[in-house]
Amino acid sequence: MDSFGGLSAAHEVEVDLITDAYRISGVVQTRFGRVTDIVNQLLGQHLAVEHATISEHADPSATLAAPSALVDVSSILLLTAPGLTGEAGSEMRIPKRAVKALLALPPIRMTGTIHVPMGSRPLDGLLNVTDRFLAMTDVVITSGRYPELGRSVEAAAVCRARAQVLLVADDERPDELLADVLDEKTAEAWLRSDNASR
């Protein structure tokens, strides 16, 4: 690993990604040590997933195995890579603070922690960045429509542009719980109404 955000020789990394209709698991070749770099630094429009297992949310029991699959990056809601724990090199690291956040990306909802530059507002950390995918840690994934998608992961790359609702802890009240802002019932109703309108 060097100082350029974890750039090193290409290696295989197991990944699990979710689109609004599919879940794809497999292996990607990457030179990076951070999950967000796998998609943010990708030169093409498709991510090549080898030894792919593909399942449809509407019928999770019917899985398809393929030697490789190309996934349109613009369709990815989130991507996890449990084997990656790398961070930016110390020369590249910007001092940041942890902020609790909830992102609704139908059909899933994610609660976790985002890291925003010191001195900035939490929403700036969500909206005023150039990268398409945002890093979220200590993530809890839930889905009212597809409960089997629910799980907890250490870190995920989340597509900001696909988030229909974004909530962050208030600057003035950093200890405020997200549940005080948006309760479970309301959040699930939003997700259901979005799916019904499609």
C-alpha positions in Angstrom: 0.0 0.0 0.0 1.3 3.5 -0.8 0.2 7.0 0.1 -2.3 7.3 -2.8 -5.4 6.2 -1.0 -4.3 2.5 -0.7 -3.1 2.0 -4.4 -1.1 -1.2 -4.7 -0.8 -4.2 -7.0 -4.1 -5.6 -8.3 -5.6 -8.3 -6.0 -8.9 -10.2 -5.7 -11.5 -8.8 -3.3 -14.8 -10.4 -2.4 -17.7 -8.0 -2.9 -21.4 -7.9 -2.3 -23.5 -5.3 -4.0 -27.2 -4.3 -4.2 -29.2 -2.7 -7.0 -32.8 -1.8 -6.7 -33.7 -5.3 -8.2 -30.7 -7.5 -7.7 -28.0 -8.7 -5.3 -24.7 -9.7 -6.8 -21.8 -11.4 -4.9 -18.5 -12.4 -6.3 -14.9 -11.2 -6.7 -13.4 -8.1 -8.3 -9.9 -7.2 -9.3 -8.8 -3.9 -7.6 -5.6 -2.0 -6.8 -7.3 -0.1 -3.9 -7.6 -0.7 -0.2 -10.9 1.3 0.4 -14.3 0.1 -0.6 -15.4 3.4 -2.1 -12.3 3.5 -4.4 -13.4 0.3 -6.1 -16.3 2.2 -7.7 -15.2 5.9 -7.5 -11.9 5.2 -9.3 -13.4 2.9 -11.9 -12.6 4.1 -15.4 -15.5 2.4 -17.2 -19.3 2.3 -16.7 -19.4 -1.3 -15.6 -17.9 -3.2 -12.7 -16.7 -6.7 -13.7 -17.6 -9.2 -11.0 -16.1 -12.7 -11.4 -17.5 -15.9 -9.9 -20.8 -14.1 -9.7 -23.9 -15.2 -7.8 -26.9 -13.2 -8.8 -30.3 -13.2 -7.1 -33.4 -11.1 -7.7 -35.0 -9.5 -4.7 -38.5 -10.6 -5.9 -37.3 -14.2 -5.9 -34.2 -14.7 -3.8 -34.4 -18.5 -4.0 -33.8 -18.5 -7.7 -30.0 -17.7 -7.9 -27.9 -17.7 -11.0 -24.1 -18.4 -11.1 -21.9 -17.0 -13.8 -18.1 -17.0 -14.4 -18.4 -13.2 -14.7 -21.0 -10.5 -14.8 -20.9 -6.8 -15.7 -22.8 -4.5 -13.4 -23.8 -1.0 -14.5 -22.2 1.3 -11.9 -25.1 3.7 -12.1 -27.4 1.0 -10.9 -25.5 0.1 -7.7 -27.1 1.3 -4.5 -24.4 0.0 -2.2 -21.3 -2.1 -2.4 -19.5 -3.9 0.5 -16.1 -5.6 0.5 -15.6 -7.2 4.0 -11.9 -8.0 3.3 -11.0 -4.4 2.8 -10.0 -2.4 5.9 -7.6 0.1 4.3 -7.8 3.8 4.9 -6.1 6.7 3.1 -2.4 7.2 3.8 -1.6 9.6 6.6 -0.4 12.1 4.0 -3.8 12.0 2.3 -6.0 12.0 5.4 -8.2 15.0 6.1 -9.3 15.4 9.8 -12.9 14.3 10.0 -15.6 13.8 12.6 -18.2 11.1 12.8 -21.9 12.0 12.1 -24.9 9.6 12.4 -26.9 9.4 9.2 -29.8 7.6 7.6 -30.1 7.2 3.9 -33.2 5.8 2.2 -32.4 4.1 -1.2 -35.5 2.1 -2.0 -35.9 -0.8 -1.5 -33.3 -0.5 1.4 -32.6 1.9 4.2 -29.2 2.4 5.7 -28.3 3.8 9.2 -24.7 4.3 10.1 -21.9 6.8 10.4 -20.5 9.2 7.8 -17.3 11.2 8.3 -17.3 14.8 7.4 -14.4 17.3 7.4 -13.9 19.1 10.7 -15.6 22.5 10.7 -18.1 21.6 8.0 -21.8 20.9 8.4 -23.0 17.3 8.1 -25.1 18.0 5.0 -22.0 19.4 3.3 -20.3 16.1 3.8 -23.2 14.4 2.0 -23.9 16.9 -0.7 -20.8 19.0 -1.5 -18.4 16.2 -2.6 -17.5 15.1 -6.1 -17.3 11.4 -5.5 -20.4 9.5 -6.6 -20.0 6.9 -3.8 -19.9 7.9 -0.1 -18.3 5.8 2.6 -20.5 4.8 5.5 -19.3 2.8 8.5 -21.1 0.7 11.2 -24.0 0.2 8.8 -27.3 -1.4 9.5 -29.2 -2.3 6.3 -33.0 -2.9 6.5 -35.8 -3.4 4.0 -39.5 -3.6 4.7 -40.2 -5.1 1.4 -37.3 -7.6 1.3 -36.4 -8.5 4.9 -33.7 -10.9 3.7 -31.6 -8.0 2.6 -31.2 -6.8 6.2 -27.8 -7.1 7.8 -25.0 -5.2 9.5 -21.6 -4.4 7.8 -18.5 -2.6 9.0 -18.3 -0.4 5.9 -20.1 0.3 2.6 -19.8 2.4 -0.5 -23.2 4.1 -0.9 -24.5 5.9 -4.0 -25.4 9.4 -2.8 -27.3 10.3 -6.0 -29.7 7.4 -5.5 -30.7 8.3 -2.0 -34.2 9.7 -1.9 -34.1 10.7 1.7 -31.0 11.8 3.7 -31.0 12.5 7.4 -28.1 13.5 9.6 -27.7 14.3 13.3 -28.2 18.0 13.9 -25.1 20.2 14.5 -26.8 21.8 17.4 -27.8 18.5 19.1 -25.2 16.0 18.2 -26.6 13.4 20.7 -30.0 13.5 19.0 -31.0 10.0 17.9 -32.2 9.5 14.3 -35.2 7.7 15.8 -36.3 11.0 17.3 -36.3 12.5 13.8 -37.8 9.7 11.7 -39.4 6.8 13.4 -39.3 3.2 12.0 -43.0 3.2 10.9 -42.7 6.5 9.0 -39.5 5.4 7.2 -41.1 2.1 6.2 -44.2 3.9 4.9 -42.0 6.1 2.7 -40.2 3.1 1.2 -43.5 1.3 0.6 -45.1 4.4 -1.0 -42.1 4.8 -3.3 -42.2 1.2 -4.4 -46.0 1.4 -5.0 -45.6 4.3 -7.3 -43.3 2.5 -9.6 
